[in-house]
Amino acid sequence: MDAMIIPLNARRSNSANAAPTFDPARHLAVEPPAWTVSLSDAAGDKPPSPALAAPFRLLSAAGIAAAERASPNFLGDLARHPTVIDAVSALTGTCMVPAPNGTQSTAGAVDLILSLSDKGAWAAGFAMLQHSGTVLRQTGTGPAAYTKLTFLPEDAVIGIHDLEDGAGDLERARIAWVRHKTLISHRKLGRLLENFDLCPDRQTLVHELWEAVSDAEHAIEALSSETEGLDIFYET
């Protein structure tokens, strides 16, 4: 059968049940892919290319059922969970975070395509990583349901106005940007704590600590500002 384009955000509707709340203990079942092949050259791509990898399990049976009727909040909580971020970061070879609401095309972005149907190219609850914007194609005999979670490198340059069109208005864009910066700071602080004893001297520790908290500082200043004249926040 000829390949057909499958909608990336198709979900089965179930109006009889309320949208579920994400529960990682019940909904996650992350397993590494059966195989991976690095696509980065020996010198190191900047950013590294995502590894070519087999689809890997992301959701449990309960997670699949919940995702079929999930709200944007459910999918956002799923994408922000440390286990999911760690899995994506391992496959890309760089530190990644979920793209904030309203993000348009960004260099280094990758899409995590999550299958919600056993009629797709891979089983329900399994996910596959691909370059952002790639059209998903498959061969099959019936409709399949997928959802897409986009991730960006932590150092991707994004301003608040970059999110405005997708978020709907400037205030929503500001909140999405603040959450994005807060998550980056949280991730950096976590890595610093894990490797605290490896910092060779006070100067290095100060530098690493400042790198970790600077994103949160920017978030605080943007959130508390009453002016839109802060170019560092509103322009890339």
Residue pairs with C-beta under 8 A, 6 or more apart in sequence:
1 139
1 140
1 141
2 139
3 137
3 138
3 139
4 137
4 138
4 139
4 140
5 135
5 136
5 137
6 120
6 121
6 136
6 137
6 138
6 143
6 144
6 146
7 146
8 111
8 113
8 136
8 146
8 147
8 148
9 146
9 147
9 148
10 143
10 144
10 145
10 146
11 67
11 68
11 69
11 70
11 116
11 145
11 147
12 68
12 69
12 116
12 145
13 69
14 68
14 69
17 69
19 69
19 70
19 71
19 73
19 74
20 66
20 69
20 70
20 74
21 73
21 74
22 66
22 70
22 73
22 74
22 77
22 78
22 81
23 66
24 81
24 83
26 60
26 62
26 63
26 66
27 59
27 60
27 62
27 63
27 66
27 67
27 78
28 58
28 59
28 60
28 63
28 78
28 81
28 83
28 84
29 57
29 58
29 59
29 60
29 63
29 125
30 56
30 57
30 58
30 83
30 84
30 87
31 56
31 57
32 56
32 87
33 53
33 54
33 55
33 56
33 91
34 54
34 56
35 53
35 54
36 51
36 52
36 53
36 54
36 91
37 51
37 52
37 53
38 49
38 51
38 52
38 93
39 45
39 49
39 50
39 51
39 52
40 48
40 49
40 93
47 92
47 94
47 107
47 108
47 153
48 92
48 93
48 94
49 93
50 91
50 92
50 93
50 110
50 129
50 130
50 131
51 91
51 92
51 93
51 129
53 91
53 128
53 129
54 128
55 115
55 122
55 123
55 126
55 127
55 128
56 87
56 126
56 127
56 128
57 125
57 126
57 127
58 84
58 87
58 112
58 114
58 125
58 126
58 127
59 67
59 114
59 124
59 125
60 125
61 125
63 125
64 116
64 124
64 125
66 74
67 74
67 75
67 78
67 114
67 116
67 147
68 116
68 145
70 78
70 147
72 101
75 147
75 149
76 98
76 101
78 84
78 149
79 85
79 98
79 112
79 149
79 151
80 97
80 98
80 183
82 190
84 112
84 149
85 96
85 97
85 98
85 151
85 187
88 96
88 110
88 112
88 129
88 151
89 95
89 96
91 129
92 110
92 129
92 151
92 153
94 108
94 153
94 154
95 153
95 154
95 155
95 187
95 191
96 110
96 151
96 152
96 153
96 154
97 151
97 152
97 154
97 180
97 183
97 184
97 187
98 149
98 150
98 151
98 152
98 183
99 106
99 109
99 150
99 151
99 152
100 158
100 163
100 176
100 177
100 179
100 180
101 163
101 166
101 167
101 172
101 176
102 162
102 163
102 164
102 165
102 166
102 167
102 168
102 172
102 173
102 176
103 109
103 150
103 152
103 158
103 162
103 163
103 166
104 162
104 165
104 166
105 132
105 133
106 132
106 152
106 156
106 158
107 156
108 152
108 153
108 156
109 131
109 132
109 133
109 150
109 151
109 152
109 156
110 129
110 130
110 131
110 132
110 150
110 151
111 129
111 130
111 131
111 132
111 133
111 134
111 148
111 149
111 150
111 151
112 127
112 128
112 129
112 148
112 149
112 150
112 151
113 127
113 128
113 129
113 130
113 136
113 146
113 147
113 148
114 125
114 126
114 127
114 146
114 147
114 148
114 149
115 121
115 122
115 123
115 124
115 125
115 126
115 127
115 128
115 144
115 145
115 146
116 124
116 125
116 145
116 146
116 147
117 124
117 143
117 144
117 145
117 146
118 124
119 140
119 141
119 142
119 143
119 144
120 138
120 140
120 144
120 145
120 146
121 128
121 136
121 138
121 139
121 140
121 144
122 128
130 136
132 150
136 146
138 144
152 158
154 184
154 187
154 188
157 236
158 177
158 180
158 236
159 177
159 233
159 234
159 235
159 236
160 170
160 173
160 174
160 177
160 222
160 233
160 234
161 170
161 173
161 234
161 235
162 173
162 236
163 173
163 176
163 177
164 170
164 173
166 173
167 173
167 176
170 228
174 222
174 223
175 223
177 219
177 222
177 233
178 219
178 222
178 223
181 215
181 216
181 218
181 219
181 222
182 215
182 216
182 219
184 215
185 212
185 213
185 214
185 215
185 216
185 219
186 216
188 211
188 212
188 215
189 212
189 213
191 212
192 208
192 209
192 212
196 205
199 205
199 208
218 232
218 233
221 230
221 233
222 230
222 233
225 233
228 234
